[in-house]
């Protein structure tokens, strides 16, 4: 195993651990009615809280699996970029899990909430305009 493949594997482990933390804190501290994402809320309404989480985790696993399997035999520069991106996503997932559990925001969660608020306003205006 090369050094870049080891870095790739480490980033995959970080992704898995932080996704587990995100799901655990969502179940334990957020719940069905505390979720702020309208997409997740709609999914929870259609298939229930547990079913919605299962759908999210399966989709996440498929995407991560395809990306990492593809990167494993790719040129080293793609492995490095994939590992860096995976580590960045793991950082975000870790921060989200920490926020879920403590309700203490960081600059990253504040940025995400602000961006989400802007996206929600744009989406609501688009729905009003097209509806």
N, C-alpha and C positions, 0 to 999 in steps of 0.2 A: 504494500500500500504506500502510495506516495504521500508527501507532506500535504499537498493540496487535497487529496482524497481524505486524509485524516481531518483536515479543516472542514471539508464538506460534511463528513460524518458527525463531527462535533456540532456543527450548525444544525444538522437534522435532529440530533438529540436535544439540543436547546429548544428547537421548535416544538418537539413532542412534549417536553416537560412543561413548557410555558402554555401550550394549548390545554394540557390537562389542568394546570392551575387556573386558567381562564374559565374553563367549563366548570370546575369545582366551585370557584367563587361565584359564578353566575347562578349555579344551583343553590348554593348555601346563603348568599348575601343579596342577590338581585331578584331572583324569582321571575315568574311569568309576567307579573304586572309592573315590575321595576325596570324592565328592558326599555331602553330609549329608542332603539332602532325600529322604524316602522316596518321594515322588511322582516325582521325577526318577530315582531309582534304579530304580523299577518300570518307568518308561518306557524307561530304558536297557536293562533286561533284556528287554523286549518287542521293541524295534526297534533295539537297538544304541546305542552311544554317539553316533555321528554322526547316526543317525536321530532319536534323542531330542533332541539339540540342534537339529536341523532343525525338529522339531515345535514345540519351545518357541519358536524364533525366528519361525516362521510364525504361530503363535497370537499372539505379542507384536506382530508387524507388523500383523496384522489388527485387533487391539484398538486399537493406536496410530493406525492409519490411519482407522478409523471415528471415533475421538474427535476427531482433528485435522481431518478433512474436515468433520465436523459443526460443530466450533467455528469454522472459518474464516468461515462466513457467519452465525454467531450474533451476538447482541448483544455489545457490547464487554465487558461484565462477565463473560460466559461465556468469552470469549477470554482475559481476564486470569486468571480462575480456572484455566482449562485450562493456560495457560502457567506459572503458579505451581506447579500440581500436577505438570506435566511436568518442570519444573526440579527439584522435590523428588525425583521418581523418578530423574532423571538423577544427582542427588547420591548417592542410595542405590546405584545401579548402579556409579557411580565408586568409592564406598567398598568395595563388594563386590569389584570388580576389583582394587583396591589390596590388600585382604585376601588374595584368591586368590594374588596374586603375591608378597606379602611375609610373609604370616601375622601381620602386626602389626594388632592390633585397635584400633578407635577406640570411643568411647562408643556410636556408632551400631551398629557390628557387634556389640558386647557386648550392647546392648539387643536386637538382632535374634536373637542366639543364645539369650539368656535367654527371650525370648518364644517362640521356636521350641521350646525345651526344655519349657516349660509346655504348649504346644499338643500336643507329642508325648506327654506324660504323660496329658493329658486324652483324647487319641485312643486311646492304649493301654488306658486304663481303660474307655473306651466299648466297644472291641472285646472286651475280656474279659467285660464285662457282657452284651453282646448275643450273644456267640458261645458 
